[in-house]
Amino acid sequence: MLGRSRLAAGAALILALPGIGLASASAATATAAPALAHHGLAAGALPFGAKPQHSFSTQRTVSKNLTYYGGKVLANIKIVQVRYGSGTYQNYVGTGSGTTGAFYSAIAGSSYVGWLNSNYATTSPAQTIGLGTFAGQYTITPSAANAPSTQKVCTSSGSLRVTDAQIQAELKLQVANKVLPAPDANTYYAVYFPAGVGIQQGTSCSGVSGGFCAYHGTVAASSANPEFYYGVLPDFTTAGMATGCGSAATPFGNVTSVSSHEMTETITDAQVGIATKVGAPLAWYNSTYGEIGDLCNAQQASVVGTDGVTYVVQKEWSNSAGACRT
């Protein structure tokens, strides 16, 4: 899946799957990881450019740093974990020890986020990046219009599907109905899905050959809602997600790695989902390789969180070091 595709407005970085076999994935493909992918731009906008694909075993060597284009960075990310409807969720998509909730709580306040300020604070406008917080988990019941259903696209990505447009619409509805906490300038809704539900973003799909593993996006401000930020994390057992989205020793490790990728990119390039060109409102971006996580795509590492637990994360690009780090 290359970046010449046009995608739905408001969606941003997509972590893509290489062209792997799905139901018949072999041991050789089990260590394949998301390839660099593309950005969804506003309808009719020119794409930023095709992004090359890389396997998990390929280490990216890039000498070009991220450029600041004037957009927003998040001062103190506030992570709201959202479970999208009923169904069977993996045990680690929850709160408590060994879950994504514990991961966010421990990592958002750790050195994994703490070092970003020294590289990606901005002077014009003046913006700093501090530690983040986990604001809890919420389970929503999607409206009939936005509930997962059988669709014509993504036929192999699960028995049910939901589109990015539906996800955005449902988040706005749940905020308006006060089921989800109202967003402030730092709110990031990390949206997880039950098994059997695939995601459609434009003509791209989760868990299929040439598809994606996850992405983050921006909901533009309107008279009904402020601008806010979200990430889409499909179930990692649905379709080809299990064999195409990581090489960690456990499924939970793959999920935390991909989740960390989307989290840090939201912090350093919050408005990418409403960008229509290389320029504002992009924040930190490389016109060839994308965002902070893209330059280090699929390079996993371990970080000790504030709870003393070691978590799998993805390395992120450091402008000062000219290398990937945690």
GURO-463577 format. One line per field, with one value per residue (C-alpha): residue number from 1; chain; z, y, x. Coordinates in Angstrom, 1 decimal. Layout:
BEGIN
i: NUM:...
ch: A:...
up: Z:...
north: Y:...
east: X:...
***
This chain:
BEGIN
i: 1:2:3:4:5:6:7:8:9:10:11:12:13:14:15:16:17:18:19:20:21:22:23:24:25:26:27:28:29:30:31:32:33:34:35:36:37:38:39:40:41:42:43:44:45:46:47:48:49:50:51:52:53:54:55:56:57:58:59:60:61:62:63:64:65:66:67:68:69:70:71:72:73:74:75:76:77:78:79:80:81:82:83:84:85:86:87:88:89:90:91:92:93:94:95:96:97:98:99:100:101:102:103:104:105:106:107:108:109:110:111:112:113:114:115:116:117:118:119:120:121:122:123:124:125:126:127:128:129:130:131:132:133:134:135:136:137:138:139:140:141:142:143:144:145:146:147:148:149:150:151:152:153:154:155:156:157:158:159:160:161:162:163:164:165:166:167:168:169:170:171:172:173:174:175:176:177:178:179:180:181:182:183:184:185:186:187:188:189:190:191:192:193:194:195:196:197:198:199:200:201:202:203:204:205:206:207:208:209:210:211:212:213:214:215:216:217:218:219:220:221:222:223:224:225:226:227:228:229:230:231:232:233:234:235:236:237:238:239:240:241:242:243:244:245:246:247:248:249:250:251:252:253:254:255:256:257:258:259:260:261:262:263:264:265:266:267:268:269:270:271:272:273:274:275:276:277:278:279:280:281:282:283:284:285:286:287:288:289:290:291:292:293:294:295:296:297:298:299:300:301:302:303:304:305:306:307:308:309:310:311:312:313:314:315:316:317:318:319:320:321:322:323:324:325:326
ch: A:A:A:A:A:A:A:A:A:A:A:A:A:A:A:A:A:A:A:A:A:A:A:A:A:A:A:A:A:A:A:A:A:A:A:A:A:A:A:A:A:A:A:A:A:A:A:A:A:A:A:A:A:A:A:A:A:A:A:A:A:A:A:A:A:A:A:A:A:A:A:A:A:A:A:A:A:A:A:A:A:A:A:A:A:A:A:A:A:A:A:A:A:A:A:A:A:A:A:A:A:A:A:A:A:A:A:A:A:A:A:A:A:A:A:A:A:A:A:A:A:A:A:A:A:A:A:A:A:A:A:A:A:A:A:A:A:A:A:A:A:A:A:A:A:A:A:A:A:A:A:A:A:A:A:A:A:A:A:A:A:A:A:A:A:A:A:A:A:A:A:A:A:A:A:A:A:A:A:A:A:A:A:A:A:A:A:A:A:A:A:A:A:A:A:A:A:A:A:A:A:A:A:A:A:A:A:A:A:A:A:A:A:A:A:A:A:A:A:A:A:A:A:A:A:A:A:A:A:A:A:A:A:A:A:A:A:A:A:A:A:A:A:A:A:A:A:A:A:A:A:A:A:A:A:A:A:A:A:A:A:A:A:A:A:A:A:A:A:A:A:A:A:A:A:A:A:A:A:A:A:A:A:A:A:A:A:A:A:A:A:A:A:A:A:A:A:A:A:A:A:A:A:A:A:A:A:A:A:A:A:A:A:A:A:A:A:A:A:A:A:A:A:A:A:A
up: 0.0:-1.2:-0.6:-4.0:-2.7:-1.7:1.7:3.8:5.2:8.8:8.9:9.2:9.5:8.7:9.8:6.9:6.3:3.7:1.1:3.3:3.0:5.4:6.4:5.1:6.5:7.0:9.7:7.4:7.3:11.0:11.7:9.0:10.3:9.1:6.3:6.0:4.8:3.8:5.2:4.6:3.4:2.9:0.1:-3.3:-1.8:-3.4:-1.4:0.3:-1.8:-1.9:1.1:0.6:2.3:4.7:6.4:10.2:9.7:7.7:9.8:8.4:8.0:7.4:7.8:7.3:10.3:10.9:9.9:11.9:9.8:12.3:13.6:17.0:19.4:22.5:25.8:28.0:26.2:27.9:26.8:26.8:25.9:24.0:23.4:20.3:21.1:22.5:21.5:22.4:23.3:24.0:27.7:27.4:26.0:29.4:32.7:35.4:35.4:31.9:29.9:27.5:30.3:32.5:29.5:28.8:32.4:32.9:29.6:29.2:32.3:31.6:30.0:26.7:26.4:28.6:26.1:23.3:24.6:24.1:20.4:19.5:21.6:19.3:19.6:17.0:18.4:21.8:22.7:25.1:25.4:28.9:30.4:29.7:31.7:31.3:31.7:31.9:29.8:28.3:26.4:23.9:22.2:18.6:17.1:14.4:11.7:12.9:14.2:12.5:9.6:6.5:3.8:0.2:0.8:3.0:2.6:4.1:7.1:9.3:9.2:10.2:9.3:10.3:8.3:9.5:8.7:11.0:13.8:13.6:13.6:16.5:18.6:18.1:19.0:22.2:23.3:22.6:24.7:27.5:27.3:26.5:28.4:26.5:24.7:25.7:23.9:24.9:24.6:22.5:22.1:21.5:20.0:20.2:18.6:19.3:17.5:14.1:13.3:10.5:9.7:6.4:5.8:2.3:0.1:2.5:5.1:8.3:8.3:4.6:2.1:1.4:4.2:7.6:11.2:12.8:12.2:14.0:12.8:13.5:13.8:12.6:14.8:14.1:15.7:17.5:18.7:19.2:17.3:18.8:18.1:17.9:17.1:15.5:16.8:15.2:17.0:16.5:16.1:13.2:9.7:9.1:12.0:14.1:11.5:10.0:12.8:14.9:16.0:19.8:21.9:22.8:21.1:23.9:23.0:19.4:20.5:22.8:20.1:17.6:20.2:21.2:17.5:17.2:20.6:19.9:16.4:17.9:20.4:17.7:14.7:16.1:13.1:10.3:9.6:8.4:6.5:2.7:1.8:3.2:5.4:8.3:10.1:10.0:13.0:12.9:9.6:7.0:3.5:2.3:5.3:7.3:11.1:14.1:14.2:10.5:10.4:12.9:11.7:13.2:15.4:18.7:22.1:25.8:28.2:32.0:32.8:36.0:37.4:37.2:34.4:31.2:28.1:24.3:22.5:19.1:18.8:17.7:15.7:17.5:15.6:18.0:17.8:14.1:15.1:16.5:20.3:23.2
north: 0.0:3.2:6.8:7.7:6.6:9.2:8.6:9.9:13.4:13.6:10.4:10.5:8.2:4.6:1.8:-0.6:-4.3:-5.7:-8.0:-11.0:-14.1:-13.9:-17.1:-19.1:-17.0:-19.1:-18.9:-16.8:-14.1:-14.3:-11.8:-9.4:-6.0:-3.0:-1.1:2.6:3.9:7.1:9.9:10.5:14.0:16.1:15.1:16.1:17.0:15.8:13.0:13.6:11.0:7.2:5.6:2.6:-0.7:-2.4:-5.7:-6.0:-7.3:-4.2:-1.5:2.0:4.1:7.7:10.8:13.4:14.8:15.9:19.5:21.7:23.2:25.3:22.9:21.8:19.4:18.1:19.6:16.8:14.0:12.8:9.3:8.1:4.4:3.6:0.2:0.4:-1.6:-5.0:-8.3:-10.3:-8.1:-9.5:-9.7:-7.1:-4.5:-3.2:-1.8:-3.4:-5.3:-6.5:-4.4:-1.5:0.8:-0.1:0.4:3.9:5.0:3.8:4.9:8.3:9.5:7.8:8.8:7.3:10.5:12.7:13.0:14.4:18.0:18.3:17.5:18.7:21.7:24.6:28.4:29.9:29.4:28.5:24.9:22.4:18.6:17.3:14.0:12.6:10.8:8.0:9.2:5.9:3.4:3.8:1.4:2.9:1.5:2.7:4.1:2.0:4.3:3.7:0.1:-2.5:-4.1:-6.2:-4.0:-4.5:-3.4:-5.3:-8.6:-10.6:-8.3:-9.8:-10.6:-7.0:-3.7:-0.1:2.9:5.8:8.2:6.2:6.2:9.9:10.5:8.1:9.8:13.1:11.7:10.0:13.2:15.2:12.6:12.9:9.1:10.1:12.9:16.1:16.7:19.4:20.6:17.4:14.6:11.6:8.9:5.5:3.4:-0.4:-3.0:-6.4:-9.5:-10.0:-6.3:-4.9:-1.2:0.5:3.7:5.0:2.0:0.6:-2.1:-3.5:-6.9:-7.6:-7.9:-4.3:-3.0:-1.4:-2.2:1.1:4.8:8.1:11.0:14.4:15.5:19.1:21.7:22.7:24.6:21.3:20.2:21.4:19.8:16.5:13.5:9.8:6.5:3.4:0.1:-2.9:-6.2:-8.0:-11.4:-10.4:-11.4:-10.9:-8.6:-11.4:-12.3:-8.8:-6.4:-7.2:-9.6:-9.3:-12.4:-11.9:-10.4:-7.8:-6.7:-6.1:-4.1:-1.9:-1.3:-0.2:1.8:3.6:4.5:6.2:7.9:9.6:10.6:12.2:14.2:15.5:15.9:16.2:17.9:15.7:14.5:17.8:18.7:19.1:19.8:19.6:22.7:23.9:22.5:19.8:19.9:17.6:15.9:14.5:15.0:11.8:9.4:10.8:11.2:10.5:6.8:6.2:6.8:4.0:1.8:-1.7:-1.2:-2.4:-1.9:-2.3:0.5:0.3:2.2:4.2:1.1:-0.8:-3.0:-3.5:-2.8:-3.3:0.0:1.2:3.4:6.9:9.3:11.7:14.8:15.6:12.1:11.5:8.0:6.0:5.9:5.3
east: 0.0:1.7:1.0:-0.5:-3.9:-6.5:-8.0:-10.8:-10.5:-9.2:-7.2:-3.5:-0.5:-1.2:1.1:0.9:1.2:3.6:2.2:1.9:-0.2:-3.1:-4.9:-2.0:0.8:3.9:6.5:8.6:6.0:5.3:8.1:7.1:6.1:4.2:5.8:6.1:2.8:1.1:-1.0:-4.7:-5.3:-8.3:-10.6:-9.1:-5.7:-2.5:-0.8:2.5:4.1:4.7:6.3:8.5:7.8:10.3:10.2:10.6:14.1:15.1:16.7:16.1:19.2:18.1:20.3:17.6:15.9:12.3:11.5:9.1:6.3:4.5:1.8:0.8:2.6:0.9:2.1:0.9:-0.9:-4.0:-4.8:-8.4:-8.7:-11.9:-13.4:-15.6:-18.7:-19.4:-17.7:-14.6:-11.6:-8.2:-7.5:-4.8:-7.2:-8.3:-7.0:-5.0:-1.7:-0.6:-3.0:-2.9:-4.3:-1.3:1.0:-0.3:-0.2:3.3:4.8:3.1:4.9:8.2:11.5:10.1:8.0:10.3:13.1:10.8:11.0:14.7:14.2:10.8:9.8:9.2:10.0:7.6:5.0:6.5:5.5:6.9:6.3:6.0:4.9:1.4:-1.3:-3.8:-7.3:-9.1:-11.0:-14.4:-16.6:-19.0:-22.1:-21.9:-25.0:-26.7:-25.2:-21.7:-21.8:-19.6:-21.4:-20.7:-19.4:-18.2:-14.6:-12.1:-13.9:-11.1:-10.4:-13.1:-16.7:-17.6:-16.1:-16.2:-14.9:-12.8:-15.6:-17.9:-15.3:-14.9:-18.6:-19.1:-16.4:-18.0:-21.4:-20.1:-18.4:-21.6:-23.6:-21.1:-20.2:-16.6:-14.9:-14.9:-11.5:-9.2:-6.0:-4.2:-6.8:-6.0:-8.7:-6.9:-9.7:-9.5:-11.8:-13.2:-12.1:-13.7:-13.9:-11.8:-11.2:-11.6:-9.8:-10.6:-9.8:-7.2:-8.1:-6.7:-5.1:-5.1:-2.3:-1.2:-3.3:-2.5:-1.9:-3.0:-3.2:-3.8:-5.9:-7.4:-11.0:-11.2:-12.9:-16.4:-19.3:-20.2:-16.8:-13.2:-10.3:-9.3:-7.0:-7.5:-5.8:-7.3:-5.9:-7.7:-7.8:-4.5:-6.0:-8.3:-7.3:-3.6:-2.9:-1.3:1.3:1.9:2.1:5.2:7.9:7.6:7.6:3.9:0.9:0.7:4.2:3.2:0.2:2.2:4.8:2.2:0.4:3.5:4.1:0.7:1.0:4.4:3.3:0.2:2.4:4.8:2.4:-1.1:-2.7:-1.4:-4.9:-6.1:-3.0:-3.3:0.3:3.8:3.6:1.4:-0.6:2.0:4.4:7.4:7.6:10.0:8.7:10.3:9.8:6.9:6.7:8.8:7.9:8.1:11.9:12.3:9.4:9.4:12.5:11.3:12.9:12.2:11.4:10.8:7.6:6.9:5.3:8.6:7.3:9.2:7.2:7.8:7.8:8.9:12.0:11.4:13.6:15.9:16.9:19.7:21.2:20.4:19.2:16.4:16.2:13.8
***
